[in-house]
């Protein structure tokens, strides 16, 4: 039986699950190169901390939205989107697009991304930025399959 997929705007009732999914993203990123430096700027996406305040901002603040991806009515993924005004030119920033491991390979991530792109278009954005960590081939290929191209590589050296 093929699982039923759906994407919808998140509500306040979804906040706890959104925080869990954000936490799952962070847990799956442990050990990846570049993860400790995810908040390098507002230019690219930077997943929020897995806290009700940070994730909740996507439910309440103007220019932000949280989308949930459902697989057979279970929230198995999420996208956190915001508009960044740069010199009067709105640009979309995809801070998080994540599907839990057990719910992958059925198209839910692409459905979340497509709905995010629709939302960005509705906001008048001229482009969308997302972040893939160095060495994360799956994320890079996911973005590239939707037409994304790398436009900036940020190098970092921690100073002790």
N, CA and C atoms as an extended XYZ file, in Angstrom:
480
Properties=species:S:1:pos:R:3:atomname:S:1:resname:S:1:resid:I:1 pbc="F F F"
N         0.837       -1.178        0.000 N   UNK     1
C         0.000        0.000        0.000 CA  UNK     1
C         0.888        1.250        0.000 C   UNK     1
N         0.586        2.193       -0.857 N   UNK     2
C         1.355        3.423       -0.979 CA  UNK     2
C         0.929        4.388        0.128 C   UNK     2
N         1.906        4.943        0.867 N   UNK     3
C         1.547        5.882        1.937 CA  UNK     3
C         0.981        7.178        1.362 C   UNK     3
N         0.048        7.763        2.088 N   UNK     4
C        -0.571        9.022        1.679 CA  UNK     4
C         0.266       10.182        2.204 C   UNK     4
N         0.632       11.087        1.300 N   UNK     5
C         1.464       12.239        1.649 CA  UNK     5
C         0.644       13.514        1.547 C   UNK     5
N         0.951       14.447        2.444 N   UNK     6
C         0.260       15.732        2.441 CA  UNK     6
C         1.176       16.768        3.086 C   UNK     6
N         1.097       18.003        2.620 N   UNK     7
C         1.804       19.109        3.244 CA  UNK     7
C         0.784       20.190        3.547 C   UNK     7
N         0.890       20.754        4.744 N   UNK     8
C        -0.007       21.844        5.139 CA  UNK     8
C         0.747       22.815        6.026 C   UNK     8
N         0.178       24.007        6.181 N   UNK     9
C         0.757       24.979        7.104 CA  UNK     9
C         0.616       24.439        8.517 C   UNK     9
N         1.649       24.628        9.310 N   UNK    10
C         1.617       24.177       10.704 CA  UNK    10
C         0.726       25.107       11.521 C   UNK    10
N         0.225       24.582       12.603 N   UNK    11
C        -0.574       25.359       13.548 CA  UNK    11
C         0.106       25.294       14.914 C   UNK    11
N        -0.425       26.049       15.852 N   UNK    12
C         0.107       26.024       17.208 CA  UNK    12
C         0.068       24.630       17.819 C   UNK    12
N        -0.898       23.829       17.426 N   UNK    13
C        -0.991       22.460       17.943 CA  UNK    13
C         0.175       21.586       17.484 C   UNK    13
N         0.856       21.996       16.423 N   UNK    14
C         1.976       21.226       15.871 CA  UNK    14
C         3.322       21.604       16.479 C   UNK    14
N         3.348       22.632       17.334 N   UNK    15
C         4.624       23.164       17.822 CA  UNK    15
C         5.501       22.091       18.465 C   UNK    15
N         4.954       21.277       19.329 N   UNK    16
C         5.752       20.243       19.991 CA  UNK    16
C         6.404       19.309       18.993 C   UNK    16
N         5.659       18.909       17.991 N   UNK    17
C         6.207       18.002       16.968 CA  UNK    17
C         7.254       18.716       16.116 C   UNK    17
N         7.036       20.003       15.816 N   UNK    18
C         8.035       20.778       15.067 CA  UNK    18
C         9.352       20.873       15.837 C   UNK    18
N         9.257       21.059       17.134 N   UNK    19
C        10.465       21.117       17.971 CA  UNK    19
C        11.174       19.763       17.938 C   UNK    19
N        10.413       18.666       18.014 N   UNK    20
C        11.007       17.320       17.932 CA  UNK    20
C        11.732       17.116       16.608 C   UNK    20
N        11.099       17.497       15.514 N   UNK    21
C        11.703       17.306       14.189 CA  UNK    21
C        12.970       18.149       14.059 C   UNK    21
N        12.933       19.381       14.573 N   UNK    22
C        14.122       20.231       14.541 CA  UNK    22
C        15.235       19.597       15.369 C   UNK    22
N        14.885       19.027       16.507 N   UNK    23
C        15.863       18.311       17.327 CA  UNK    23
C        16.418       17.095       16.605 C   UNK    23
N        15.555       16.368       15.880 N   UNK    24
C        16.006       15.207       15.103 CA  UNK    24
C        16.983       15.637       14.008 C   UNK    24
N        16.700       16.797       13.375 N   UNK    25
C        17.629       17.314       12.373 CA  UNK    25
C        18.999       17.556       13.002 C   UNK    25
N        19.009       18.268       14.136 N   UNK    26
C        20.286       18.561       14.797 CA  UNK    26
C        21.008       17.275       15.203 C   UNK    26
N        20.266       16.299       15.728 N   UNK    27
C        20.890       15.033       16.140 CA  UNK    27
C        21.482       14.305       14.938 C   UNK    27
N        20.806       14.369       13.793 N   UNK    28
C        21.323       13.679       12.602 CA  UNK    28
C        22.522       14.404       12.006 C   UNK    28
N        22.729       15.648       12.421 N   UNK    29
C        23.836       16.453       11.879 CA  UNK    29
C        25.101       16.375       12.712 C   UNK    29
N        25.022       15.762       13.890 N   UNK    30
C        26.195       15.680       14.761 CA  UNK    30
C        27.329       14.984       14.023 C   UNK    30
N        28.495       15.595       14.058 N   UNK    31
C        29.667       15.018       13.420 CA  UNK    31
C        29.876       15.462       11.988 C   UNK    31
N        28.902       16.150       11.414 N   UNK    32
C        29.086       16.646       10.047 CA  UNK    32
C        29.998       17.857       10.053 C   UNK    32
N        30.811       17.975        9.019 N   UNK    33
C        31.667       19.149        8.887 CA  UNK    33
C        30.798       20.396        8.773 C   UNK    33
N        31.219       21.468        9.456 N   UNK    34
C        30.540       22.747        9.343 CA  UNK    34
C        29.352       22.931       10.247 C   UNK    34
N        28.910       21.878       10.923 N   UNK    35
C        27.703       21.975       11.723 CA  UNK    35
C        27.847       22.971       12.862 C   UNK    35
N        28.982       23.071       13.472 N   UNK    36
C        29.150       24.000       14.582 CA  UNK    36
C        29.080       25.456       14.173 C   UNK    36
N        29.088       25.711       12.881 N   UNK    37
C        29.104       27.083       12.389 CA  UNK    37
C        27.883       27.378       11.523 C   UNK    37
N        26.730       26.813       11.858 N   UNK    38
C        25.565       26.971       11.007 CA  UNK    38
C        25.037       28.397       10.997 C   UNK    38
N        25.285       29.170       12.015 N   UNK    39
C        24.752       30.529       12.054 CA  UNK    39
C        25.805       31.535       11.605 C   UNK    39
N        26.324       31.337       10.415 N   UNK    40
C        27.361       32.234        9.931 CA  UNK    40
C        26.801       33.575        9.500 C   UNK    40
N        25.559       33.622        9.032 N   UNK    41
C        24.955       34.879        8.613 CA  UNK    41
C        23.487       34.650        8.319 C   UNK    41
N        22.784       35.711        7.961 N   UNK    42
C        21.398       35.591        7.532 CA  UNK    42
C        21.307       35.259        6.048 C   UNK    42
N        22.450       35.170        5.368 N   UNK    43
C        22.445       34.945        3.934 CA  UNK    43
C        21.872       33.579        3.578 C   UNK    43
N        22.354       32.533        4.211 N   UNK    44
C        21.856       31.196        3.922 CA  UNK    44
C        20.951       30.740        5.046 C   UNK    44
N        20.408       29.564        4.893 N   UNK    45
C        19.547       29.042        5.931 CA  UNK    45
C        20.337       28.645        7.156 C   UNK    45
N        19.733       28.793        8.300 N   UNK    46
C        20.343       28.288        9.526 CA  UNK    46
C        19.227       27.742       10.395 C   UNK    46
N        19.195       26.429       10.539 N   UNK    47
C        18.124       25.813       11.329 CA  UNK    47
C        18.071       26.395       12.732 C   UNK    47
N        16.876       26.699       13.216 N   UNK    48
C        16.760       27.226       14.573 CA  UNK    48
C        17.107       26.158       15.597 C   UNK    48
N        17.362       26.613       16.798 N   UNK    49
C        17.527       25.663       17.896 CA  UNK    49
C        16.188       24.952       18.117 C   UNK    49
N        16.244       23.760       18.652 N   UNK    50
C        15.032       22.983       18.891 CA  UNK    50
C        14.370       23.458       20.187 C   UNK    50
N        13.857       24.678       20.151 N   UNK    51
C        13.176       25.232       21.322 CA  UNK    51
C        11.835       25.807       20.870 C   UNK    51
N        10.852       25.800       21.767 N   UNK    52
C         9.544       26.355       21.401 CA  UNK    52
C         9.619       27.816       20.976 C   UNK    52
N        10.494       28.606       21.592 N   UNK    53
C        10.595       30.019       21.215 CA  UNK    53
C        11.121       30.179       19.794 C   UNK    53
N        12.227       29.506       19.476 N   UNK    54
C        12.827       29.676       18.147 CA  UNK    54
C        11.966       29.061       17.051 C   UNK    54
N        11.483       27.862       17.251 N   UNK    55
C        10.647       27.220       16.236 CA  UNK    55
C         9.285       27.914       16.167 C   UNK    55
N         8.765       28.328       17.305 N   UNK    56
C         7.471       29.002       17.351 CA  UNK    56
C         7.425       30.299       16.573 C   UNK    56
N         8.582       30.935       16.376 N   UNK    57
C         8.629       32.178       15.604 CA  UNK    57
C         8.130       31.967       14.176 C   UNK    57
N         8.280       30.754       13.642 N   UNK    58
C         7.819       30.465       12.283 CA  UNK    58
C         6.298       30.333       12.221 C   UNK    58
N         5.663       30.246       13.369 N   UNK    59
C         4.201       30.188       13.430 CA  UNK    59
C         3.587       31.557       13.676 C   UNK    59
N         4.365       32.482       14.230 N   UNK    60
C         3.769       33.741       14.690 CA  UNK    60
C         4.322       35.003       14.032 C   UNK    60
N         5.551       34.978       13.569 N   UNK    61
C         6.162       36.203       13.049 CA  UNK    61
C         5.829       36.411       11.577 C   UNK    61
N         5.566       37.668       11.191 N   UNK    62
C         5.324       37.953        9.776 CA  UNK    62
C         6.563       37.601        8.950 C   UNK    62
N         6.334       37.152        7.723 N   UNK    63
C         7.433       36.799        6.842 CA  UNK    63
C         8.041       35.454        7.134 C   UNK    63
N         7.350       34.641        7.927 N   UNK    64
C         7.823       33.286        8.231 CA  UNK    64
C         6.649       32.318        8.134 C   UNK    64
N         6.983       31.073        7.846 N   UNK    65
C         5.958       30.032        7.852 CA  UNK    65
C         6.619       28.697        8.194 C   UNK    65
N         5.856       27.863        8.861 N   UNK    66
C         6.258       26.477        9.122 CA  UNK    66
C         5.278       25.585        8.369 C   UNK    66
N         5.820       24.647        7.625 N   UNK    67
C         5.013       23.663        6.919 CA  UNK    67
C         5.307       22.294        7.509 C   UNK    67
N         4.295       21.462        7.575 N   UNK    68
C         4.500       20.096        8.056 CA  UNK    68
C         4.168       19.121        6.940 C   UNK    68
N         4.978       18.073        6.867 N   UNK    69
C         4.760       17.006        5.903 CA  UNK    69
C         4.197       15.804        6.624 C   UNK    69
N         3.041       15.374        6.175 N   UNK    70
C         2.368       14.240        6.804 CA  UNK    70
C         2.475       12.997        5.932 C   UNK    70
N         2.727       11.906        6.568 N   UNK    71
C         2.760       10.601        5.922 CA  UNK    71
C         1.733        9.755        6.656 C   UNK    71
N         0.661        9.426        5.973 N   UNK    72
C        -0.455        8.715        6.607 CA  UNK    72
C        -0.907        9.430        7.883 C   UNK    72
N        -1.076       10.741        7.789 N   UNK    73
C        -1.570       11.609        8.876 CA  UNK    73
C        -0.608       11.775       10.043 C   UNK    73
N         0.628       11.320        9.913 N   UNK    74
C         1.647       11.501       10.950 CA  UNK    74
C         2.639       12.542       10.460 C   UNK    74
N         2.968       13.523       11.302 N   UNK    75
C         3.931       14.546       10.905 CA  UNK    75
C         5.321       13.913       10.897 C   UNK    75
N         5.847       13.733        9.682 N   UNK    76
C         7.131       13.057        9.504 CA  UNK    76
C         8.218       13.991        8.991 C   UNK    76
N         7.871       15.242        8.728 N   UNK    77
C         8.848       16.189        8.226 CA  UNK    77
C         8.346       17.608        8.357 C   UNK    77
N         9.253       18.556        8.120 N   UNK    78
C         8.887       19.967        8.243 CA  UNK    78
C         9.784       20.826        7.369 C   UNK    78
N         9.258       21.988        7.027 N   UNK    79
C        10.035       23.027        6.348 CA  UNK    79
C         9.796       24.324        7.105 C   UNK    79
N        10.871       25.045        7.386 N   UNK    80
C        10.807       26.333        8.065 CA  UNK    80
C        11.341       27.383        7.098 C   UNK    80
N        10.491       28.333        6.753 N   UNK    81
C        10.789       29.300        5.703 CA  UNK    81
C        10.657       30.721        6.232 C   UNK    81
N        11.500       31.623        5.688 N   UNK    82
C        11.380       33.038        6.037 CA  UNK    82
C        11.802       33.883        4.853 C   UNK    82
N        11.328       35.120        4.867 N   UNK    83
C        11.695       36.081        3.838 CA  UNK    83
C        12.755       37.002        4.415 C   UNK    83
N        13.842       37.184        3.670 N   UNK    84
C        14.921       38.084        4.054 CA  UNK    84
C        14.894       39.258        3.073 C   UNK    84
N        14.661       40.460        3.597 N   UNK    85
C        14.652       41.660        2.764 CA  UNK    85
C        16.083       42.163        2.612 C   UNK    85
N        16.613       42.076        1.398 N   UNK    86
C        17.958       42.553        1.128 CA  UNK    86
C        17.863       43.663        0.093 C   UNK    86
N        18.154       44.887        0.542 N   UNK    87
C        18.092       46.039       -0.349 CA  UNK    87
C        16.757       46.103       -1.072 C   UNK    87
N        15.669       45.856       -0.351 N   UNK    88
C        14.339       45.923       -0.931 CA  UNK    88
C        14.011       44.768       -1.860 C   UNK    88
N        14.863       43.781       -1.926 N   UNK    89
C        14.700       42.649       -2.818 CA  UNK    89
C        14.419       41.403       -1.975 C   UNK    89
N        13.153       40.982       -1.857 N   UNK    90
C        12.862       39.845       -0.982 CA  UNK    90
C        13.459       38.539       -1.499 C   UNK    90
N        14.172       37.870       -0.609 N   UNK    91
C        14.776       36.579       -0.937 CA  UNK    91
C        14.285       35.558        0.080 C   UNK    91
N        13.904       34.406       -0.408 N   UNK    92
C        13.462       33.350        0.478 CA  UNK    92
C        14.644       32.633        1.100 C   UNK    92
N        14.479       32.246        2.354 N   UNK    93
C        15.501       31.474        3.048 CA  UNK    93
C        14.828       30.233        3.633 C   UNK    93
N        15.289       29.094        3.192 N   UNK    94
C        14.779       27.817        3.682 CA  UNK    94
C        15.680       27.397        4.834 C   UNK    94
N        15.235       27.664        6.049 N   UNK    95
C        16.054       27.377        7.223 CA  UNK    95
C        16.084       25.892        7.559 C   UNK    95
N        15.052       25.170        7.176 N   UNK    96
C        15.001       23.738        7.469 CA  UNK    96
C        14.061       23.074        6.478 C   UNK    96
N        14.484       21.981        5.904 N   UNK    97
C        13.611       21.092        5.136 CA  UNK    97
C        14.105       19.696        5.475 C   UNK    97
N        13.363       19.009        6.333 N   UNK    98
C        13.860       17.755        6.893 CA  UNK    98
C        12.730       16.746        7.021 C   UNK    98
N        13.035       15.520        6.626 N   UNK    99
C        12.114       14.399        6.781 CA  UNK    99
C        12.831       13.346        7.607 C   UNK    99
N        12.128       12.801        8.576 N   UNK   100
C        12.736       11.783        9.435 CA  UNK   100
C        13.158       10.565        8.620 C   UNK   100
N        14.204        9.912        9.081 N   UNK   101
C        14.833        8.808        8.364 CA  UNK   101
C        13.837        7.758        7.888 C   UNK   101
N        12.947        7.317        8.716 N   UNK   102
C        12.020        6.244        8.356 CA  UNK   102
C        10.955        6.634        7.350 C   UNK   102
N        10.848        7.923        7.028 N   UNK   103
C         9.810        8.393        6.112 CA  UNK   103
C        10.384        8.917        4.794 C   UNK   103
N        11.643        8.631        4.551 N   UNK   104
C        12.290        9.129        3.336 CA  UNK   104
C        12.051        8.189        2.156 C   UNK   104
N        12.435        8.667        0.998 N   UNK   105
C        12.378        7.898       -0.248 CA  UNK   105
C        10.955        7.682       -0.758 C   UNK   105
N         9.993        8.481       -0.280 N   UNK   106
C         8.634        8.386       -0.816 CA  UNK   106
C         8.172        9.703       -1.433 C   UNK   106
N         9.053       10.717       -1.425 N   UNK   107
C         8.727       11.985       -2.063 CA  UNK   107
C         8.225       13.072       -1.136 C   UNK   107
N         8.197       12.813        0.166 N   UNK   108
C         7.675       13.810        1.099 CA  UNK   108
C         8.583       15.044        1.170 C   UNK   108
N         9.893       14.840        1.138 N   UNK   109
C        10.817       15.975        1.166 CA  UNK   109
C        10.625       16.883       -0.036 C   UNK   109
N        10.476       16.285       -1.212 N   UNK   110
C        10.267       17.095       -2.421 CA  UNK   110
C         8.932       17.828       -2.363 C   UNK   110
N         7.919       17.181       -1.813 N   UNK   111
C         6.620       17.832       -1.655 CA  UNK   111
C         6.729       19.026       -0.704 C   UNK   111
N         7.466       18.862        0.393 N   UNK   112
C         7.711       19.977        1.314 CA  UNK   112
C         8.454       21.115        0.608 C   UNK   112
N         9.474       20.766       -0.159 N   UNK   113
C        10.244       21.780       -0.871 CA  UNK   113
C         9.361       22.502       -1.892 C   UNK   113
N         8.571       21.763       -2.656 N   UNK   114
C         7.701       22.384       -3.658 CA  UNK   114
C         6.701       23.340       -3.023 C   UNK   114
N         6.104       22.939       -1.893 N   UNK   115
C         5.141       23.826       -1.210 CA  UNK   115
C         5.848       25.056       -0.642 C   UNK   115
N         7.091       24.861       -0.182 N   UNK   116
C         7.885       26.002        0.305 CA  UNK   116
C         8.132       26.989       -0.830 C   UNK   116
N         8.518       26.470       -1.984 N   UNK   117
C         8.781       27.331       -3.137 CA  UNK   117
C         7.523       28.082       -3.560 C   UNK   117
N         6.364       27.421       -3.481 N   UNK   118
C         5.096       28.105       -3.770 CA  UNK   118
C         4.885       29.262       -2.800 C   UNK   118
N         5.143       29.018       -1.510 N   UNK   119
C         4.976       30.068       -0.504 CA  UNK   119
C         5.928       31.237       -0.785 C   UNK   119
N         7.180       30.935       -1.117 N   UNK   120
C         8.146       31.993       -1.423 CA  UNK   120
C         7.674       32.817       -2.629 C   UNK   120
N         7.154       32.163       -3.651 N   UNK   121
C         6.637       32.888       -4.816 CA  UNK   121
C         5.495       33.812       -4.399 C   UNK   121
N         4.601       33.297       -3.566 N   UNK   122
C         3.474       34.105       -3.092 CA  UNK   122
C         3.935       35.326       -2.302 C   UNK   122
N         5.109       35.243       -1.683 N   UNK   123
C         5.654       36.358       -0.904 CA  UNK   123
C         6.416       37.346       -1.795 C   UNK   123
N         6.525       37.045       -3.085 N   UNK   124
C         7.226       37.933       -4.011 CA  UNK   124
C         8.738       37.768       -4.001 C   UNK   124
N         9.224       36.650       -3.490 N   UNK   125
C        10.673       36.431       -3.431 CA  UNK   125
C        11.258       36.273       -4.834 C   UNK   125
N        12.463       36.779       -4.997 N   UNK   126
C        13.148       36.700       -6.283 CA  UNK   126
C        14.062       35.481       -6.383 C   UNK   126
N        14.290       34.804       -5.301 N   UNK   127
C        15.110       33.602       -5.257 CA  UNK   127
C        15.018       32.986       -3.878 C   UNK   127
N        15.576       31.804       -3.735 N   UNK   128
C        15.527       31.075       -2.460 CA  UNK   128
C        16.907       30.504       -2.172 C   UNK   128
N        17.356       30.658       -0.936 N   UNK   129
C        18.612       30.071       -0.474 CA  UNK   129
C        18.318       28.987        0.549 C   UNK   129
N        19.092       27.926        0.478 N   UNK   130
C        19.043       26.856        1.470 CA  UNK   130
C        20.475       26.442        1.763 C   UNK   130
N        20.674       25.688        2.817 N   UNK   131
C        22.018       25.299        3.221 CA  UNK   131
C        22.160       23.781        3.219 C   UNK   131
N        23.272       23.324        2.664 N   UNK   132
C        23.671       21.917        2.761 CA  UNK   132
C        25.057       21.913        3.397 C   UNK   132
N        25.248       21.133        4.414 N   UNK   133
C        26.541       21.076        5.080 CA  UNK   133
C        27.591       20.430        4.183 C   UNK   133
N        28.855       20.813        4.373 N   UNK   134
C        29.921       20.190        3.581 CA  UNK   134
C        29.891       18.668        3.740 C   UNK   134
N        30.005       17.975        2.632 N   UNK   135
C        30.014       16.522        2.666 CA  UNK   135
C        28.639       15.877        2.716 C   UNK   135
N        27.566       16.671        2.823 N   UNK   136
C        26.211       16.116        2.866 CA  UNK   136
C        25.689       15.984        1.436 C   UNK   136
N        26.130       14.915        0.782 N   UNK   137
C        25.770       14.692       -0.620 CA  UNK   137
C        24.260       14.578       -0.818 C   UNK   137
N        23.569       13.943        0.119 N   UNK   138
C        22.128       13.777       -0.029 CA  UNK   138
C        21.424       15.130       -0.086 C   UNK   138
N        21.785       16.040        0.818 N   UNK   139
C        21.157       17.370        0.825 CA  UNK   139
C        21.519       18.134       -0.443 C   UNK   139
N        22.783       18.064       -0.833 N   UNK   140
C        23.233       18.766       -2.043 CA  UNK   140
C        22.472       18.243       -3.261 C   UNK   140
N        22.369       16.941       -3.405 N   UNK   141
C        21.654       16.359       -4.543 CA  UNK   141
C        20.159       16.672       -4.482 C   UNK   141
N        19.602       16.713       -3.279 N   UNK   142
C        18.196       17.062       -3.110 CA  UNK   142
C        17.939       18.463       -3.659 C   UNK   142
N        18.767       19.422       -3.239 N   UNK   143
C        18.607       20.792       -3.719 CA  UNK   143
C        18.861       20.894       -5.224 C   UNK   143
N        19.909       20.243       -5.697 N   UNK   144
C        20.230       20.317       -7.117 CA  UNK   144
C        19.124       19.711       -7.980 C   UNK   144
N        18.462       18.674       -7.487 N   UNK   145
C        17.378       18.050       -8.253 CA  UNK   145
C        16.199       19.003       -8.443 C   UNK   145
N        16.122       20.028       -7.600 N   UNK   146
C        15.056       21.033       -7.707 CA  UNK   146
C        15.537       22.282       -8.437 C   UNK   146
N        16.777       22.262       -8.951 N   UNK   147
C        17.288       23.392       -9.714 CA  UNK   147
C        18.172       24.352       -8.942 C   UNK   147
N        18.422       24.092       -7.660 N   UNK   148
C        19.310       24.955       -6.870 CA  UNK   148
C        20.743       24.816       -7.391 C   UNK   148
N        21.500       25.896       -7.279 N   UNK   149
C        22.914       25.889       -7.625 CA  UNK   149
C        23.690       26.565       -6.501 C   UNK   149
N        24.874       26.060       -6.219 N   UNK   150
C        25.713       26.682       -5.197 CA  UNK   150
C        26.097       28.075       -5.677 C   UNK   150
N        26.002       29.065       -4.779 N   UNK   151
C        26.387       30.426       -5.150 CA  UNK   151
C        27.405       31.009       -4.192 C   UNK   151
N        27.665       30.298       -3.100 N   UNK   152
C        28.614       30.808       -2.127 CA  UNK   152
C        29.101       29.648       -1.280 C   UNK   152
N        30.387       29.589       -1.075 N   UNK   153
C        30.970       28.618       -0.167 CA  UNK   153
C        31.634       29.422        0.941 C   UNK   153
N        31.175       29.255        2.158 N   UNK   154
C        31.718       30.000        3.290 CA  UNK   154
C        32.787       29.155        3.954 C   UNK   154
N        33.977       29.684        4.037 N   UNK   155
C        35.085       29.007        4.696 CA  UNK   155
C        35.202       29.580        6.094 C   UNK   155
N        35.617       28.765        7.054 N   UNK   156
C        35.690       29.208        8.439 CA  UNK   156
C        36.927       28.625        9.108 C   UNK   156
N        37.577       29.434        9.923 N   UNK   157
C        38.706       28.987       10.744 CA  UNK   157
C        38.453       29.477       12.155 C   UNK   157
N        38.205       28.568       13.106 N   UNK   158
C        38.035       29.010       14.490 CA  UNK   158
C        39.365       29.483       15.068 C   UNK   158
N        39.340       30.573       15.777 N   UNK   159
C        40.540       31.114       16.415 CA  UNK   159
C        40.454       30.850       17.904 C   UNK   159
N        41.460       30.214       18.442 N   UNK   160
C        41.472       29.902       19.868 CA  UNK   160
C        42.039       31.056       20.655 C   UNK   160
